[in-house]
Amino acid sequence: GGSFTKGMLGYCLVTFAVAQIMPSATVIFAICAPLTADFCRRSGKSPSVGLFSVALVAITAVCAMPIGNGAANYVMVNSQMASYGIIRLFHC
């Protein structure tokens, strides 16, 4: 009976939090999609509205955010490139 926008914000925040411990956007979406779809149906909205938002947050949190798995991926790729002599590691 509350606000649909606030509810979706909550589901997006949960998706973002799960993304910090899971390495795959597909797994995160598989966990959060049924909950979001049920929330949308109970709110009288199309499930595709909520599922698109959750998918976008999952992909962004895993691939583009420099925290969690995104930071580990950056360090791994940077170290590989440095070991092949493509770039130099930044040392403080």
TORKEKE-167169 format. One record per residue (C-alpha): y, z, x; residue in one letter. Coordinates in Angstrom, 1 decimal. Layout:
<nodes>
+--------+--------+--------+---------+
!     yy !     zz !     xx ! residuo !
+--------+--------+--------+---------+
!      Y !      Z !      X !       A !
...
+--------+--------+--------+---------+
</nodes>
This chain:
<nodes>
+--------+--------+--------+---------+
!     yy !     zz !     xx ! residuo !
+--------+--------+--------+---------+
!    0.0 !    0.0 !    0.0 !       G !
!    2.3 !    0.0 !    3.0 !       G !
!    4.2 !   -2.7 !    4.8 !       S !
!    2.2 !   -5.7 !    5.9 !       F !
!    4.5 !   -6.2 !    8.9 !       T !
!    3.9 !   -2.7 !   10.1 !       K !
!    0.2 !   -3.0 !    9.6 !       G !
!    0.0 !   -6.2 !   11.6 !       M !
!    2.1 !   -4.6 !   14.3 !       L !
!   -0.5 !   -1.8 !   14.5 !       G !
!   -3.4 !   -4.3 !   14.8 !       Y !
!   -1.5 !   -6.2 !   17.5 !       C !
!   -0.9 !   -3.0 !   19.4 !       L !
!   -4.6 !   -2.1 !   19.1 !       V !
!   -5.5 !   -5.6 !   20.4 !       T !
!   -3.2 !   -5.2 !   23.3 !       F !
!   -4.7 !   -1.8 !   24.2 !       A !
!   -8.2 !   -3.2 !   24.0 !       V !
!   -7.2 !   -6.0 !   26.3 !       A !
!   -6.4 !   -3.6 !   29.1 !       Q !
!  -10.0 !   -2.6 !   29.4 !       I !
!  -11.8 !   -5.9 !   28.4 !       M !
!  -11.8 !   -8.9 !   30.7 !       P !
!  -12.2 !  -11.6 !   28.0 !       S !
!   -9.9 !  -12.7 !   25.2 !       A !
!  -12.9 !  -14.0 !   23.3 !       T !
!  -14.6 !  -10.5 !   23.2 !       V !
!  -11.3 !   -8.9 !   22.3 !       I !
!  -10.8 !  -11.3 !   19.4 !       F !
!  -14.4 !  -10.8 !   18.2 !       A !
!  -13.8 !   -7.0 !   18.1 !       I !
!  -10.4 !   -7.2 !   16.3 !       C !
!  -10.8 !  -10.2 !   14.1 !       A !
!  -13.0 !   -8.6 !   11.3 !       P !
!  -10.6 !   -5.6 !   11.0 !       L !
!   -7.6 !   -7.8 !   10.8 !       T !
!   -9.1 !  -10.2 !    8.3 !       A !
!  -10.1 !   -7.4 !    6.1 !       D !
!   -6.6 !   -5.9 !    6.3 !       F !
!   -5.0 !   -9.3 !    5.4 !       C !
!   -7.4 !   -9.7 !    2.4 !       R !
!   -6.6 !   -6.2 !    1.1 !       R !
!   -2.8 !   -7.0 !    1.5 !       S !
!   -3.1 !  -10.2 !   -0.4 !       G !
!   -2.2 !  -12.4 !    2.6 !       K !
!   -4.2 !  -15.3 !    4.1 !       S !
!   -6.4 !  -14.0 !    6.9 !       P !
!   -5.3 !  -16.9 !    9.1 !       S !
!   -1.9 !  -15.3 !    9.4 !       V !
!   -3.3 !  -12.1 !   11.0 !       G !
!   -6.0 !  -13.8 !   13.0 !       L !
!   -3.5 !  -16.1 !   14.7 !       F !
!   -1.3 !  -13.2 !   15.7 !       S !
!   -4.3 !  -11.2 !   17.0 !       V !
!   -5.6 !  -14.2 !   19.0 !       A !
!   -2.2 !  -14.9 !   20.5 !       L !
!   -1.9 !  -11.2 !   21.6 !       V !
!   -5.4 !  -11.2 !   23.0 !       A !
!   -4.9 !  -14.4 !   25.1 !       I !
!   -1.4 !  -13.3 !   26.3 !       T !
!   -2.6 !   -9.8 !   27.2 !       A !
!   -5.5 !  -11.1 !   29.2 !       V !
!   -4.1 !  -14.2 !   30.9 !       C !
!   -0.4 !  -13.7 !   31.2 !       A !
!    0.5 !  -10.0 !   31.4 !       M !
!    0.6 !   -8.6 !   34.9 !       P !
!   -1.2 !   -5.4 !   33.9 !       I !
!   -4.9 !   -4.6 !   33.4 !       G !
!   -7.1 !   -7.7 !   34.0 !       N !
!   -4.1 !   -9.9 !   34.6 !       G !
!   -3.1 !   -7.9 !   37.7 !       A !
!   -6.6 !   -7.9 !   39.0 !       A !
!   -6.9 !  -11.6 !   38.5 !       N !
!   -3.6 !  -12.2 !   40.4 !       Y !
!   -4.7 !  -10.1 !   43.3 !       V !
!   -8.1 !  -11.9 !   43.5 !       M !
!   -6.5 !  -15.4 !   43.5 !       V !
!   -3.8 !  -14.3 !   45.9 !       N !
!   -6.4 !  -12.9 !   48.3 !       S !
!   -8.5 !  -16.0 !   48.1 !       Q !
!   -5.6 !  -18.3 !   48.8 !       M !
!   -4.5 !  -16.0 !   51.8 !       A !
!   -8.0 !  -16.1 !   53.3 !       S !
!   -8.0 !  -19.9 !   53.2 !       Y !
!   -4.6 !  -20.0 !   54.9 !       G !
!   -2.8 !  -21.5 !   51.9 !       I !
!   -0.3 !  -18.7 !   51.6 !       I !
!    0.5 !  -15.5 !   53.4 !       R !
!    0.1 !  -12.1 !   51.7 !       L !
!    3.3 !  -10.3 !   51.0 !       F !
!    3.4 !   -7.0 !   53.0 !       H !
!    6.0 !   -4.3 !   52.4 !       C !
+--------+--------+--------+---------+
</nodes>
